[in-house]
Amino acid sequence: MNRRDFLAANTAALASPVLAQTAVQPHQPIPRAKWIENGIIDAGGSHEPHSFVIRRGGYRMDAYEHYEKAQSEEVLRRLKRQGVEVFHTHLYKGAGMAHEKAEMEDARRVAAIAHRLGMRVDSYLQWNTMMYETFFAEEPRAKNWVQRDEAGIPIKLVYGFQQSFRYRPCFANAEYLEYLGRIVRYAVEEVKTDFIHFDNFDLNPEPDSCHCESCVSGFRRFLRTKYTAAERKERFGFENVDYVNPPSWNRQNPPERMEIIFDPAIQEWIDFRCQVMSDALARMAKLAKSINPEVVIEVNPHGIQGGNRAWEAGLDHSRFLKHTQVFWTEERNAPEYLDDGRLISTIRSYKLGRRYNNIVFTYIAGDPAAMAESLAFNQTIGYAGNDPLGKTMLRYITFYRQHRDYFTGAVDTGNVALLRSYPSITYHNARAQLYAILMEQVLIQSRIPFDLIFDEHLADLSKYRVLVLPDSQCLSDAQLSYIRSFVQNGGGLVATGLSGMYDQWRRLRVKPGLLGLVDSQRPARGYEENVQRSEEAGRHVTKEFGKGRVVYFPSIPFDGALPPMPNYFRIDRRFWKAPSNWPEMAKLVRWAAREEIPVTISGPPYLVANLVAQPENRRSMIHLINYNHRNIPEISPVEIVCSIPRGGAVKQVRILSPDDAPRTVDTRPAPGGAAFTVPLVKTYSIAVVNW
């Protein structure tokens, strides 16, 4: 295909009726690819085209040979023999389709080889870069597609130091979305990709937010659409939002030191940015699926790592993950148990993925505990790394492929739900995120199986015995009603701190929202010019309410001195430590559940577990991981009591591990299930309970 034909074929997409359908309709779910339901083993390859390597600088003199080798049939055949099923390769980096034409054609040729070999193709598409030096030469209109700050200066990527040639495009600009749609169409129609990887899926934190005309007018239109005139009057004190602007900052008021977000306009600006990103992704996903419903959509937004992603990056996972089946997290929180008692993991991100039926890709190559963590919480390998794959990765791939039946279709069976409240975390990350992290550490290290839930899930809590509100400060009247009904009908509630003291706009309630369920909360504060931090003292309180039980902790005591809060009040891994009273907290979660937790597992705090089941096959799987395997290579023995469905009886328990040969262990009767002993856990073992 010559350059003229290449561009003409893709320019035709501008008139596509699919691209004209820009309105997102939540009641019409985007089709989901079926093939990935069997799990995925993805490896590369490289996502960097050679032209980008040259422009970035600092490359080896034989860089082109490396580029060619990374996409050679030799590499593809080797990965295929090793069990890799999906080949990750470059397609588009953001320099413009005309400039990248030759390398995009390379990607199409490589995709044909992969398909001939029986592999699928994972194509890299840059979501968030315009390399303006070449892009503007191809498309002069693109000067108006760039994100611009309040002073009109183009907004750039936040990493790389010397990559100022990479501008960020505006996702409220319809013309840019049309251009991006051309690339998506080329990927699906010409490359025939099976999987689109959108990289750099985020926005810059304030003060680097877009103030272009598309964003300013779009924000005002968003407010008029979201609220009636009367609601705008209640929200802002006035009805006419024609002069409302995105937030502005000065040296005395830097956004990175704003601990609590009170301003309704800033709250709504955050919501607008999140919606713009979600809508843009939905549009690209709909376009791809209109051509081939079996294309998988994946983005790289990072997972849950303690940052305020809505405020900093314009991302609300609970919105955009409805349009994807895979997401990347580059948080690099590899499994580790530190000398000070901190347990580091990627479990939160995996649980986020499971909640929205997404597989998570992260860096696991070279670390057997990371591979084990992915199998245990992700139920598949995910991204195996780049060729050549190491021996440990090949061993885990072999183990997974041999025992894949135990992973495919497995569902999480924890009956404890922990709420990650969008307004609570977004408007007060310093406290709501901290309490969520600490409460998650309690559940993880006490091996209580749990799910993460989000605001929308409070309407149906029928799966759960216990709901945990970790300083869920901002709850709507409807949400409070759901919670009260849940407890009244027999559910357990574990609440902490300021839970329920504010409404969804963070307006201070006259009466605490949980009053009656919790009777000992101290008064909360409204607007503060300078936020004063305080911790509520006092012992926990327990209560019977209706048919349910309630536990209230006035605070969650951090074990040791609380580290200083960094910019944007990120609760990074320095804070990932179980509270000083975590055994007592775990015991009270079990009390709230009336001891109806489906599994009890003995072991040290660095032994982590996950419980899944395949009811149609009448079996449960208990995954066991040693997060301290480098220092303590064996944990022995591990005592387990596992519940099974009423009326069932345990037939067999098998222990599987990439570290040892399979073995069968004896069982003993236990109330509601069976007890058994796992003789030894090195890095990773699975107890398969057949009933």
JODA-V414862 format. One record per run of one state. SS is the DSSP state (~ for helix, > for strand, _ for the rest). FROM is the first residue (numbers start at 1). LEN is the number of residues. Records with the same first field share a line. If there is no record, write none. Layout:
BEGIN
SS=FROM-LEN + FROM-LEN
END
This chain:
BEGIN
_=1-2 + 16-1 + 21-14 + 39-2 + 45-5 + 57-6 + 71-2 + 82-4 + 93-8 + 117-3 + 127-3 + 139-1 + 145-1 + 147-1 + 149-5 + 155-1 + 157-9 + 168-1 + 170-4 + 191-4 + 200-13 + 227-2 + 237-13 + 251-2 + 254-1 + 258-6 + 292-4 + 301-8 + 314-3 + 324-2 + 329-7 + 338-4 + 345-2 + 356-3 + 362-6 + 379-3 + 387-4 + 403-1 + 407-4 + 413-3 + 420-2 + 428-1 + 446-4 + 454-1 + 460-6 + 470-4 + 475-2 + 489-3 + 497-5 + 503-5 + 509-32 + 546-2 + 554-13 + 570-3 + 576-1 + 578-4 + 593-6 + 602-5 + 618-1 + 627-8 + 636-2 + 644-8 + 658-2 + 666-1 + 671-2 + 679-2 + 682-2 + 691-1
~=3-13 + 17-4 + 35-4 + 50-7 + 63-8 + 73-9 + 101-16 + 132-7 + 140-5 + 174-17 + 213-14 + 229-8 + 255-3 + 264-28 + 309-5 + 317-7 + 347-9 + 368-11 + 391-12 + 404-3 + 422-6 + 429-17 + 455-5 + 477-12 + 567-3 + 573-3 + 582-11 + 615-3
>=41-4 + 86-7 + 120-7 + 130-2 + 146-1 + 148-1 + 154-1 + 156-1 + 166-2 + 169-1 + 195-5 + 250-1 + 253-1 + 296-5 + 326-3 + 336-2 + 342-3 + 359-3 + 382-5 + 411-2 + 416-4 + 450-4 + 466-4 + 474-1 + 492-5 + 502-1 + 508-1 + 541-5 + 548-6 + 577-1 + 599-3 + 607-8 + 619-8 + 635-1 + 638-6 + 652-6 + 660-6 + 667-4 + 673-6 + 681-1 + 684-7
END
